[in-house]
């Protein structure tokens, strides 16, 4: 049980920190503006995505109902897959998408251990 909690909180912490850092970059970095332009997205999408990343990170960390957490996990999964598609579609190579695959795996670990710990509560 203790090992499961450590795995859950470590993976969830990594995802949440990465999403908060990513949102911060979206709000403050001129390079992020240029990156979204390179991918063909409008500027308002960068801001919208940053807000939802912050909300999703808070949702994963806060003691909220599982139904709400499921939406955060789904949103992050869709975000990661969409990022891979956008980068590959704009001509970026595997080097641009490789870190995203790592975060998909970490998100999956967090999701699996979230349910594992939840089933032990019941």
C-alpha positions in Angstrom: 0.0 0.0 0.0 2.8 2.4 0.9 4.6 1.6 -2.3 1.4 2.2 -4.3 1.0 5.7 -2.7 4.5 6.6 -3.4 4.2 5.6 -7.1 0.8 7.4 -7.4 2.0 10.7 -5.8 5.3 10.7 -7.6 3.7 10.2 -11.0 0.9 12.6 -10.3 3.3 15.2 -9.0 5.4 15.0 -12.1 2.4 15.4 -14.4 1.0 18.2 -12.4 4.3 20.1 -12.1 4.9 19.6 -15.8 1.5 20.9 -16.7 1.8 24.0 -14.4 5.3 24.7 -15.8 3.9 24.3 -19.4 1.0 26.7 -18.6 3.5 29.2 -17.2 5.5 29.0 -20.3 2.4 29.5 -22.5 1.5 32.7 -20.6 5.0 34.2 -20.4 7.2 33.0 -23.3 7.5 34.6 -26.7 8.9 31.3 -27.9 5.6 29.6 -26.9 3.7 32.2 -29.0 6.0 31.4 -32.0 5.6 27.7 -31.3 1.8 27.9 -31.5 2.1 29.9 -34.7 4.5 27.3 -36.2 1.9 24.6 -35.4 -0.8 26.7 -37.1 -2.9 27.4 -33.9 -4.4 30.8 -33.1 -3.0 32.7 -30.1 -6.2 32.4 -28.1 -5.8 28.6 -28.1 -2.4 29.0 -26.3 -4.1 30.9 -23.5 -7.1 28.5 -23.3 -4.8 25.5 -23.2 -2.7 27.1 -20.4 -5.8 27.7 -18.3 -7.1 24.2 -18.7 -3.6 22.7 -17.9 -3.6 24.6 -14.6 -7.2 23.5 -13.8 -6.3 19.9 -14.7 -3.2 19.9 -12.5 -5.2 21.3 -9.6 -7.9 18.6 -10.2 -5.4 15.8 -10.0 -3.9 17.0 -6.8 -7.1 18.1 -5.0 -9.4 15.7 -3.0 -12.2 15.8 -5.6 -14.7 13.1 -6.8 -13.3 10.5 -9.1 -15.7 11.5 -11.9 -14.0 14.9 -12.0 -10.5 13.4 -11.9 -11.4 11.1 -14.8 -12.1 14.2 -16.9 -8.7 15.7 -16.0 -6.9 12.4 -17.0 -8.9 12.2 -20.2 -8.1 15.9 -21.0 -4.4 15.4 -20.5 -4.4 12.2 -22.6 -6.2 14.0 -25.4 -3.7 17.0 -25.0 -0.7 14.7 -25.3 -2.0 12.8 -28.3 -3.0 16.0 -30.0 0.4 17.5 -29.4 2.1 14.5 -31.0 -0.2 14.8 -34.0 0.3 18.6 -34.3 4.1 18.3 -34.2 4.3 15.5 -36.7 1.7 17.2 -38.9 3.8 20.4 -39.0 7.0 18.6 -40.0 8.6 18.3 -36.6 10.6 15.1 -36.1 10.5 12.4 -33.5 12.8 14.5 -31.3 10.0 16.9 -30.7 7.5 14.2 -29.8 9.7 11.8 -27.8 9.2 13.6 -24.5 5.5 13.6 -25.0 5.5 9.8 -25.1 7.3 9.7 -21.8 4.6 11.9 -20.2 1.9 9.7 -21.6 3.5 6.7 -19.8 3.8 8.8 -16.6 0.1 9.8 -16.9 -0.9 6.2 -17.4 1.0 5.2 -14.3 -0.8 7.9 -12.3 -4.1 6.8 -13.7 -3.6 3.1 -12.9 -2.4 3.8 -9.4 -5.2 6.3 -8.8 -7.7 3.5 -9.4 -5.6 1.0 -7.5 -5.6 3.2 -4.4 -9.3 4.0 -4.8 -10.3 0.3 -4.9 -8.4 -0.2 -1.6 -10.5 2.5 0.0 -13.8 0.7 -0.7 
